[in-house]
Structure formats: C-alpha cells, structure tokens
Amino acid sequence: MLESRVHKSIKNVSFGLLTQVVQMLLGFVSRTVFIRYLAVEYLGVNALFSSILTLLSLAELGITSAILYALYKPLAENNEEQIAVLMNFFRKVYLKIALAVAILGLLIFPFLQSIVKNPPKALADDLTLIYFLFLFNTVASYFFYYKLSLFHADQKSYLISGRNIIISIIQTALQIISLLFFQNFIAYLIIQILCQLLGNIYLSQLVNKHYPFLNHFPNSELNPTIKSEIYSNLKSTAITKVGGLLVNNSTNLVLNYFSGLIAIGLLSNYVLLIGLITGIIAQIFSSLTSSIAHVNVKESIEKKRQIFFIINFTNFWIYGIAAVGVLLFINDFITLWVGQKFVLPFSTVIVIALNFYMVGMQNAVWTYKSTLGLFKYGRWLILLTAFLNIVFSFVLGYWFGLTGILLSLALARLLTNSWYDPYIVFKKALQLSAARYFSRYLGYLLFLCLLSLVMFYANASIIEINSGVLLLKVIVYLVVSNILLYLVFRKSDEIQFIVHVITHFYDVIRSKINRN
C-alpha cells in the first residue's frame, strides 16, 4: 500500500510539473503575441472579467473540498457503492451550482457599463459578447468538476495533467494563429472555450472508463448521517469560500476604481508570472494531498507530525527561494519580455513577493486542515480577513495606489488566518503547541531576509541586463541560495529526511539502469 501511494505521488508530481512547465512556456508565448497585437485594455478587461466570474463562483461554496474529504475514506476502503452514491449526489449539487452562477451572471450584466469605465470604442462594441463568453465558459465547467474530483481524490491527478498538456498546446497554437491573422479578442476567447469544453468532455468519458461501477447503483441513496456530515462541512467551506474569494479577487475591482484598466493590465503580467511559478510549485504539494489524506486516515500521531514538519520545511525551501527570486529578477524579466513601460515600481514588487510567500507558506497548514476535515475552525475569521482587506484597500489604495492595495492583502492575512490556522492544526490535529510552528516561521523569514541582502549586494554591480546575463544571474542565485540554505539547516531532521529520500530514489534508479 505504501509503495502504491508513493508511486502514485511520484506520477502526480512528475506529470503535474511537466504540465505546468509546458503551460508556462505556452503562456509566455501567447501573452507576448497578445500584448503585441491587442491593446493593453484587453489585458485589463480579461483580468477584470476573470475576477468577476471567479467571484460568481461563490455559488460553488467550497463544495470541492467537501467532495474530496468525503471520498477519501470510501476510496481507501474500495467501497464502490459508497463512491457511486457520493458522485451521484455531487452531480446534482453541481447542476444547481451551474444554474446559480448563470443567474448571478445575468444579474450583473445590467451593471457592466458602470463596472468597465471608458473602454476604447472597439472594446466597448464587443463588451457584451465578451462578458457572455466568459460567463458561458464558467458555467459550462461546473458540469465536469464533480467527476474530475474523483481522479484527484484517488491519486490519479496525472491523468488530468496528461490531457492538459495536449489541450494547452492545441489551444495556444490556435489562439496565436487567430491573433496573428485576425487580431480579434472574440476569436481568441472562442478558441479557449471550445478547447476547454472538448477537453472536459474527454476527461468525463475517461472517468467513466476508469470507474465503470459509477452507474451500477442507480437506486442507492446517500446515508442520512453522511449527508448531514457533508452539509455540515459544506456550511463551513461555504463561509471560507466566500471570504477567500473576496480576499483574492477584490484587488482588480478596487484597482479598477482607483486606476482603471491600464493599471490592471500592467499588474496582470506580474500576476501571470506569479501564477505560473505558483502553479509549478503547487503541483508538488497538491499532488501529495491525497497521499497526506491517507496518512491522516491511517497513521499514528507521530507519523502525522513528522510528515507535517517535512512538508512545511519543503514549503519554506521552495517558496522562500522562489519569493526572493521574484524580488530579484521579475522586473528584469518584464523589461526583457514586454518592455520597460510595463514595469511596476520596486516597492510594488516587494509587496507582490511578500504576498506570494505568505500564501505559499500556508500550504502545509491548509493541506492538513482540509484532509482532516477541520473545516469549521476559522470559518468566520476568513470573512474578517475579507472585510479588513477591503477596508485597508480603500484607505491604503487612496494614499499609495497599487502598492497600498496589495499591501492590504498581506496585512489582512497577517492579522487573521496566518496565525489562527496553524494554531488550530497544531492544537486539534498534531496536539502540539503552535509556538513550534511560529518560532520556525520567524527563523525561516530571518534567513530569507539575510539571503535577500546578500544577493542584492552581489547583483548591485551588474547594471546591463540581457537574456544571457539574466539567465546567468538566476542560475548563480539558485546555486548559492540552495547551498546557503543547506548549510544553515543541514542538521535539521527535515533536511536529513529529504536527503535520505533523494539518496534512496537515486539508488533505485541507478540499480534499474545497471540491471538494464
């Protein structure tokens, strides 16, 4: 069982990373062509409508988390009837969600002209059609989410990753062709919708192939006790979902109020790059989620503690080095990629890197909280996070513009869930004092501050930047930062475990090569 779990985790991580790398490269190419052939306002409206439609997904109310948690136990026990009954229940729930999102989207439509202020004429003429294309794409996706969650819960995310690589290549190629020949944003969106729709239909059929028993229990009803537990978890995830979406997607709305579509367009390039980095890193941890869930279902408290600290340290290692890298190199990359006129002030970059690191460092905590079903703890606090973020955004946005709006995110998180979620996980799940977590967190942060100072001093003498120089700087930074991190933390249990795992897999691979 352990070997199977490890094997699936490796496949999920490998395929997930490959997917993210492919999508990252395709994203760069697509965005470069997009910027050259369409006005920056199109970038702004693309980001704005994405935020609006993401907020509409409040109707989803975090049901995905409840689905995954409900599926872990029957999958571990190979209870086919229970899995089939749960999937049928979730299918009905998601049909209702799709209808709710469609209605909410139609209710927002009359206010569209007030939301998008002073767009260029060409964009204004197509604004209604663009919005409805975004709405259709969002609603259509809900017809497939419940099925795809079964792959995730059963440690088969690699099947989704394989499909995403093929679809991304086809979609990006067609979108680039449409921009080169037609310079038409409508065609660009239609291609995206068709590719994603066909991809989801294919995956839905793949789920039926892997789980043929899903239709074998048409008359079975969900146990009332289980249904009650799901609804209880759903209430908690709903509140968390509302707060989370308000926290993460209000930035573009507030920024549109203060600065308009151009500022959103400039920020969207940074969001794209951060999203690509986050996507690559998140694949490592999300691919391990179902494995961690199995540990939490079956293993001892000592094992749970060990795995948590290993995941948390790995989290710091990857997100910390990436955050400092963002601080050092993202403006250089933006300059080389799309030009100096798209660069944001360094003060803004500092806050972008800070938010990136703060969110990333919550990964281990959130994974344990969700896989242990601790949904109800902190469910109201996330609403306070959202409220503080909006209040701070208007105050700091008035005085400091974009930098102030982004800083509001960090302040709101710092005052609420950044300390409460670790406290709950340590108290309820690990049965330890959360002081161990916070002391390590501060130690990790101190190391990153010192690393930033060292690297800034080292880079200060390099003024001229081209692609070769930037690549060399990144390589040197990655080598130096990893060596320093290893030297500082080499005696920790986490480093010892990670080195042991790497050595073990190296020996396994070498032995297989020698046998062949």
C-alpha positions as MATLAB code, in Angstrom:
seq = 'MLESRVHKSIKNVSFGLLTQVVQMLLGFVSRTVFIRYLAVEYLGVNALFSSILTLLSLAELGITSAILYALYKPLAENNEEQIAVLMNFFRKVYLKIALAVAILGLLIFPFLQSIVKNPPKALADDLTLIYFLFLFNTVASYFFYYKLSLFHADQKSYLISGRNIIISIIQTALQIISLLFFQNFIAYLIIQILCQLLGNIYLSQLVNKHYPFLNHFPNSELNPTIKSEIYSNLKSTAITKVGGLLVNNSTNLVLNYFSGLIAIGLLSNYVLLIGLITGIIAQIFSSLTSSIAHVNVKESIEKKRQIFFIINFTNFWIYGIAAVGVLLFINDFITLWVGQKFVLPFSTVIVIALNFYMVGMQNAVWTYKSTLGLFKYGRWLILLTAFLNIVFSFVLGYWFGLTGILLSLALARLLTNSWYDPYIVFKKALQLSAARYFSRYLGYLLFLCLLSLVMFYANASIIEINSGVLLLKVIVYLVVSNILLYLVFRKSDEIQFIVHVITHFYDVIRSKINRN';
ca = [
       0.000    0.000    0.000;
       2.836    2.404    0.899;
       4.688    1.647   -2.345;
       1.487    2.209   -4.312;
       0.890    5.527   -2.562;
       4.469    6.679   -3.151;
       4.326    5.544   -6.776;
       1.115    7.480   -7.405;
       2.538   10.553   -5.665;
       5.635   10.480   -7.874;
       3.495   10.170  -11.024;
       1.211   13.001   -9.901;
       4.128   15.304   -9.098;
       6.026   14.439  -12.306;
       3.062   14.863  -14.650;
       1.884   17.946  -12.767;
       5.283   19.620  -13.048;
       5.532   18.745  -16.731;
       2.081   20.226  -17.331;
       2.959   23.435  -15.525;
       6.251   23.847  -17.379;
       4.528   23.330  -20.738;
       1.731   25.732  -19.802;
       4.278   28.260  -18.541;
       6.181   28.266  -21.832;
       2.978   28.401  -23.844;
       1.672   31.170  -21.593;
       4.736   33.313  -22.243;
       4.423   32.892  -25.993;
       0.674   33.517  -26.001;
       0.883   36.585  -23.741;
       3.731   38.052  -25.824;
       1.673   37.780  -29.002;
      -1.409   39.063  -27.136;
       0.401   42.211  -25.988;
       1.827   42.950  -29.423;
      -1.427   42.586  -31.339;
      -4.060   43.833  -28.883;
      -4.301   46.994  -26.785;
      -3.350   46.835  -23.091;
      -7.018   47.494  -22.209;
      -7.809   43.983  -23.476;
      -5.418   42.625  -20.870;
      -7.279   44.677  -18.293;
     -10.758   43.520  -19.288;
      -9.533   39.916  -19.450;
      -8.255   40.152  -15.862;
     -11.313   42.112  -14.674;
     -13.885   39.694  -16.093;
     -11.878   36.753  -14.773;
     -12.085   38.280  -11.287;
     -15.813   38.957  -11.605;
     -16.583   35.430  -12.800;
     -14.350   33.979  -10.093;
     -16.376   35.913   -7.540;
     -19.522   34.451   -9.096;
     -18.141   31.025   -8.269;
     -19.134   31.879   -4.712;
     -22.087   29.713   -5.672;
     -19.712   26.730   -5.610;
     -19.286   27.440   -1.889;
     -16.239   25.248   -1.456;
     -18.080   22.029   -2.280;
     -14.910   20.648   -3.920;
     -13.144   20.444   -0.552;
     -16.146   18.674    0.938;
     -16.215   16.246   -2.013;
     -12.563   15.301   -1.656;
     -12.838   14.785    2.100;
     -15.975   12.652    1.698;
     -14.275   10.461   -0.933;
     -11.014    9.730    0.901;
     -12.421    7.039    3.212;
     -14.555    5.055    0.689;
     -11.670    5.121   -1.796;
      -9.273    3.829    0.858;
     -11.794    1.048    1.663;
     -12.625    0.400   -2.030;
     -16.313    0.874   -1.259;
     -17.678    1.138   -4.823;
     -21.312    1.647   -3.862;
     -20.481    4.486   -1.481;
     -18.298    6.173   -4.129;
     -21.063    5.873   -6.753;
     -23.707    7.253   -4.425;
     -21.484   10.180   -3.428;
     -20.718   11.034   -7.050;
     -24.403   10.973   -7.967;
     -25.146   13.293   -5.043;
     -22.367   15.681   -6.049;
     -23.572   15.683   -9.670;
     -26.950   17.032   -8.560;
     -25.258   19.634   -6.363;
     -23.093   20.900   -9.227;
     -26.040   21.192  -11.608;
     -27.634   23.533   -9.066;
     -24.369   25.453   -8.788;
     -24.189   25.911  -12.576;
     -27.729   27.323  -12.577;
     -26.931   29.675   -9.685;
     -23.778   31.009  -11.383;
     -25.719   31.594  -14.620;
     -28.424   33.563  -12.779;
     -25.869   35.652  -10.849;
     -24.020   36.376  -14.085;
     -27.202   37.621  -15.742;
     -27.979   39.824  -12.743;
     -24.572   41.523  -13.030;
     -24.925   42.162  -16.775;
     -27.022   45.387  -16.490;
     -24.209   46.998  -14.473;
     -21.463   46.115  -16.964;
     -21.076   49.621  -18.369;
     -20.656   51.010  -14.864;
     -18.005   48.433  -13.968;
     -15.869   48.964  -17.095;
     -15.231   52.700  -17.330;
     -14.188   54.441  -20.551;
     -13.063   51.433  -22.614;
     -11.738   52.011  -26.184;
     -14.509   52.037  -28.805;
     -13.532   48.700  -30.341;
     -13.625   47.067  -26.927;
     -16.849   48.837  -25.924;
     -18.644   47.473  -29.016;
     -17.765   43.887  -28.089;
     -18.055   44.199  -24.319;
     -21.414   42.383  -24.028;
     -20.331   39.438  -26.171;
     -17.005   39.165  -24.317;
     -18.792   39.050  -20.967;
     -21.216   36.340  -22.071;
     -18.376   34.235  -23.456;
     -16.669   34.437  -20.050;
     -19.961   33.550  -18.342;
     -20.617   30.566  -20.622;
     -17.123   29.188  -20.039;
     -17.544   29.455  -16.265;
     -20.993   27.840  -16.190;
     -20.003   25.004  -18.551;
     -17.069   23.995  -16.363;
     -19.379   23.092  -13.463;
     -20.843   20.195  -15.442;
     -17.491   18.401  -15.165;
     -15.911   19.460  -11.843;
     -17.547   16.736   -9.759;
     -16.175   13.961  -11.976;
     -12.645   15.352  -12.133;
     -12.547   15.487   -8.333;
     -12.663   11.677   -8.280;
      -9.302   11.498  -10.063;
      -7.818   13.953   -7.559;
      -9.138   12.090   -4.520;
      -7.920    8.738   -5.895;
      -4.336    9.966   -6.500;
      -4.804    9.940  -10.281;
      -4.280   13.633  -10.999;
      -1.639   12.610  -13.558;
      -4.459   11.604  -15.925;
      -5.789   15.163  -15.866;
      -2.274   16.569  -16.278;
      -1.685   14.499  -19.419;
      -4.862   15.846  -21.008;
      -3.995   19.405  -20.006;
      -0.661   19.258  -21.836;
      -2.305   18.258  -25.123;
      -5.172   20.742  -24.784;
      -2.810   23.599  -23.846;
      -0.642   23.015  -26.914;
      -3.621   22.908  -29.272;
      -5.362   25.867  -27.633;
      -2.284   28.108  -27.569;
      -1.369   27.313  -31.180;
      -4.869   28.147  -32.404;
      -5.051   31.323  -30.289;
      -1.703   32.569  -31.590;
      -2.807   31.927  -35.177;
      -6.043   33.838  -34.545;
      -4.114   36.820  -33.127;
      -1.588   36.850  -35.970;
      -4.193   36.759  -38.716;
      -7.262   38.418  -37.209;
      -6.134   40.419  -34.112;
      -9.545   39.538  -32.688;
     -10.141   39.013  -28.972;
     -13.512   37.321  -29.603;
     -11.899   34.592  -31.711;
      -9.235   34.222  -29.008;
     -11.906   33.558  -26.358;
     -13.993   31.213  -28.519;
     -10.949   29.015  -29.166;
     -10.279   28.864  -25.417;
     -13.874   27.880  -24.658;
     -14.036   25.153  -27.325;
     -10.710   23.602  -26.329;
     -11.566   23.518  -22.641;
     -15.065   22.180  -23.299;
     -13.837   19.350  -25.536;
     -11.072   18.538  -23.059;
     -13.550   18.291  -20.190;
     -15.869   16.058  -22.235;
     -12.959   13.716  -22.958;
     -11.966   13.576  -19.278;
     -15.548   12.898  -18.258;
     -15.573    9.851  -20.512;
     -12.209    8.801  -19.090;
     -13.671    8.832  -15.572;
     -16.472    6.521  -16.750;
     -13.852    4.173  -18.217;
     -11.768    4.019  -15.017;
     -14.791    3.734  -12.708;
     -17.421    1.704  -14.619;
     -19.269    0.973  -11.381;
     -20.465    4.601  -11.118;
     -23.698    3.661  -12.922;
     -24.213    0.321  -11.167;
     -26.118    1.694   -8.167;
     -28.862    3.945   -9.619;
     -31.316    3.411   -6.765;
     -28.915    3.694   -3.830;
     -29.454    6.623   -1.511;
     -26.839    8.524    0.454;
     -26.803    7.654    4.135;
     -28.560   10.457    6.088;
     -25.697   10.614    8.597;
     -23.121   11.044    5.828;
     -25.317   13.581    4.053;
     -25.662   15.538    7.301;
     -21.884   15.493    7.775;
     -21.350   16.704    4.198;
     -23.817   19.555    4.656;
     -22.134   20.470    7.935;
     -18.747   20.605    6.223;
     -20.308   22.452    3.312;
     -21.551   25.229    5.598;
     -18.016   25.714    6.865;
     -16.373   25.541    3.437;
     -19.023   27.928    2.086;
     -18.036   30.633    4.551;
     -14.350   30.001    3.879;
     -15.002   30.136    0.133;
     -16.835   33.445    0.342;
     -14.064   35.040    2.375;
     -11.291   33.552    0.277;
     -12.746   34.752   -3.000;
     -13.364   38.215   -1.601;
      -9.772   38.335   -0.330;
      -8.160   37.078   -3.530;
     -10.334   38.674   -6.200;
     -11.275   42.112   -4.896;
      -7.883   43.592   -5.866;
      -8.744   44.130   -9.534;
     -12.127   45.642   -8.652;
     -10.605   48.152   -6.218;
      -7.733   48.860   -8.603;
     -10.213   49.481  -11.422;
     -11.943   52.022   -9.156;
      -8.724   53.933   -8.459;
      -6.665   53.488  -11.621;
      -8.669   51.858  -14.437;
      -7.986   49.072  -16.933;
      -4.398   50.077  -17.799;
      -3.183   49.546  -14.221;
      -4.975   46.180  -14.120;
      -3.298   45.275  -17.405;
       0.163   46.106  -16.028;
      -0.451   44.099  -12.869;
      -1.831   41.165  -14.881;
       1.615   40.440  -16.359;
       3.042   40.068  -12.849;
       0.021   38.010  -11.809;
       0.613   35.762  -14.815;
       4.260   35.174  -13.890;
       3.477   34.649  -10.200;
       0.642   32.337  -11.197;
       2.968   30.260  -13.353;
       5.529   29.970  -10.554;
       2.795   29.160   -8.046;
       1.296   26.615  -10.417;
       4.579   24.761  -10.761;
       5.223   24.724   -7.014;
       1.612   23.952   -6.119;
       1.714   20.847   -8.316;
       4.250   19.334   -5.952;
       2.057   19.842   -2.909;
      -1.399   19.340   -4.461;
      -0.205   16.077   -5.993;
       0.674   14.914   -2.479;
      -2.659   15.936   -0.932;
      -4.411   12.604   -1.363;
      -1.306   10.788   -0.038;
      -1.296   13.036    3.032;
      -5.010   12.333    3.446;
      -4.271    8.606    3.541;
      -1.572    9.231    6.180;
      -4.061   11.202    8.273;
      -6.675    8.455    7.925;
      -4.427    5.509    8.802;
      -1.180    6.576   10.512;
      -0.215    7.425   14.106;
       0.006   10.930   15.562;
       3.819   10.724   15.492;
       3.763    9.997   11.767;
       1.354   12.881   11.151;
       3.711   15.250   12.993;
       6.760   14.037   11.099;
       5.087   14.429    7.701;
       3.781   17.895    8.612;
       7.189   19.298    9.535;
       8.768   17.776    6.430;
       6.088   19.265    4.173;
       6.318   22.619    5.947;
      10.111   22.777    5.618;
       9.934   21.791    1.940;
       7.318   24.517    1.567;
       9.709   27.093    3.017;
      12.621   25.832    0.921;
      10.761   26.110   -2.383;
       8.535   29.149   -1.757;
      11.244   31.063    0.117;
      13.850   30.765   -2.618;
      11.181   31.495   -5.244;
       9.974   34.609   -3.355;
      13.479   36.083   -3.147;
      13.926   35.213   -6.823;
      10.773   37.177   -7.655;
      12.162   40.126   -5.724;
      15.487   39.989   -7.568;
      14.536   39.191  -11.134;
      10.891   39.793  -12.034;
      11.343   43.414  -13.147;
      14.332   42.444  -15.286;
      12.271   39.693  -16.855;
       9.309   42.010  -17.535;
      11.686   44.518  -19.177;
      13.192   41.911  -21.490;
       9.851   40.260  -22.159;
       7.419   43.106  -22.945;
       9.369   46.331  -22.371;
      10.218   48.920  -19.736;
       6.809   50.603  -19.998;
       5.201   47.514  -18.421;
       7.446   47.551  -15.315;
       5.961   48.322  -11.888;
       7.855   50.154   -9.094;
      10.159   48.075   -6.912;
       8.068   48.896   -3.824;
       5.149   47.143   -5.519;
       7.343   44.145   -6.356;
       8.331   43.811   -2.683;
       4.672   43.516   -1.688;
       3.946   41.096   -4.554;
       6.788   38.844   -3.341;
       5.569   39.149    0.256;
       2.027   38.064   -0.638;
       3.390   35.212   -2.734;
       5.464   33.930    0.194;
       2.732   34.342    2.828;
       0.187   32.393    0.808;
       2.712   29.721   -0.141;
       3.815   29.156    3.439;
       0.229   28.241    4.399;
       0.283   25.159    2.138;
       1.146   22.569    4.772;
      -1.360   24.029    7.224;
      -4.192   24.181    4.688;
      -3.481   20.674    3.437;
      -3.697   19.234    6.941;
      -6.741   21.284    7.785;
      -8.680   20.099    4.719;
      -7.613   16.443    4.773;
      -8.506   16.171    8.465;
     -11.922   17.744    7.958;
     -11.250   20.751   10.213;
     -13.476   22.923    8.047;
     -15.479   24.594   10.794;
     -12.472   26.123   12.562;
     -11.737   29.650   11.390;
     -14.690   29.730    9.004;
     -15.853   33.129   10.270;
     -12.342   34.538   10.534;
     -11.879   34.461    6.761;
     -14.789   36.898    6.459;
     -12.910   39.230    8.804;
      -9.885   38.829    6.512;
     -12.015   39.866    3.544;
     -13.505   42.831    5.427;
     -10.104   44.077    6.614;
      -8.683   43.665    3.111;
     -11.419   45.778    1.545;
     -11.176   48.488    4.225;
      -7.367   48.592    4.050;
      -7.504   48.578    0.226;
      -9.580   51.735    0.042;
      -7.514   53.508    2.714;
      -4.061   52.444    1.532;
      -5.131   52.493   -2.114;
      -6.063   56.157   -1.767;
      -2.645   57.045   -0.340;
      -0.301   54.576   -2.051;
      -2.175   53.300   -5.102;
      -1.450   49.782   -6.299;
       1.261   49.166   -3.684;
      -1.166   50.046   -0.901;
      -3.894   47.815   -2.310;
      -1.537   44.832   -2.467;
      -0.142   45.584    0.985;
      -3.702   45.391    2.313;
      -3.781   41.706    1.387;
      -0.679   40.992    3.462;
      -1.925   42.968    6.472;
      -5.369   41.335    6.441;
      -3.847   37.852    6.283;
      -1.287   38.624    8.977;
      -3.995   39.728   11.413;
      -6.231   36.705   10.858;
      -5.668   33.303    9.235;
      -1.870   33.419    9.064;
      -1.762   32.771   12.807;
      -5.135   31.137   13.502;
      -4.997   28.235   11.010;
      -1.605   26.966   12.273;
      -2.872   27.292   15.839;
      -5.898   25.090   15.079;
      -3.931   22.454   13.173;
      -1.386   22.155   15.962;
      -3.996   22.066   18.705;
      -6.592   19.768   17.109;
      -4.552   17.593   14.753;
      -0.935   17.484   15.911;
      -1.597   18.039   19.627;
       1.419   20.316   19.956;
       1.980   23.938   20.899;
       1.773   26.222   17.872;
       4.807   28.062   19.257;
       6.947   25.446   17.486;
       5.440   26.497   14.176;
       5.787   30.243   14.728;
       9.369   30.031   16.014;
      10.361   28.129   12.884;
       8.387   30.552   10.704;
      10.331   33.511   12.126;
      13.615   31.651   11.716;
      12.813   30.894    8.082;
      11.839   34.523    7.466;
      15.073   35.812    9.021;
      17.096   33.536    6.747;
      15.249   34.855    3.663;
      15.844   38.480    4.690;
      19.578   37.815    5.031;
      19.603   35.922    1.727;
      17.905   38.891    0.014;
      20.512   41.324    1.352;
      23.398   39.100    0.260;
      22.012   38.659   -3.250;
      21.124   42.335   -3.668;
      24.686   43.238   -2.743;
      26.031   40.665   -5.210;
      23.765   41.920   -8.029;
      24.369   45.623   -7.407;
      27.425   45.752   -9.677;
      25.567   44.230  -12.662;
      23.836   47.058  -14.494;
      23.442   45.903  -18.092;
      20.738   43.263  -18.486;
      20.122   40.975  -21.421;
      18.684   37.481  -21.637;
      22.090   35.797  -21.222;
      23.035   37.895  -18.188;
      19.616   37.333  -16.588;
      19.838   33.576  -17.102;
      23.327   33.509  -15.590;
      22.163   35.560  -12.593;
      19.249   33.186  -11.983;
      21.487   30.114  -12.175;
      24.044   31.641   -9.786;
      21.273   32.656   -7.411;
      19.718   29.175   -7.377;
      23.098   27.524   -6.708;
      24.153   29.977   -3.994;
      20.776   30.131   -2.238;
      20.391   26.351   -2.094;
      23.936   25.884   -0.793;
      23.395   28.509    1.898;
      20.055   27.019    2.898;
      21.547   23.540    3.153;
      24.498   24.766    5.234;
      22.252   26.638    7.667;
      19.665   23.870    8.113;
      21.781   20.759    7.407;
      21.393   19.379   10.954;
      17.593   19.573   10.990;
      15.535   16.379   10.906;
      13.724   17.646    7.814;
      16.913   18.076    5.775;
      18.139   14.659    6.887;
      14.866   13.051    5.772;
      14.833   14.841    2.406;
      18.447   13.858    1.714;
      17.608   10.264    2.668;
      14.657   10.171    0.252;
      16.689   11.685   -2.599;
      19.546    9.233   -1.984;
      17.125    6.305   -1.863;
      15.480    7.155   -5.177;
      18.863    7.792   -6.779;
      19.993    4.314   -5.698;
      16.758    2.766   -7.026;
      17.127    4.459  -10.409;
      20.812    3.542  -10.636;
      20.104   -0.093   -9.829;
      17.422   -0.241  -12.529;
      19.826    1.264  -15.080;
      22.535   -1.232  -14.119;
      20.102   -4.171  -14.493;
      19.139   -2.982  -17.963;
];
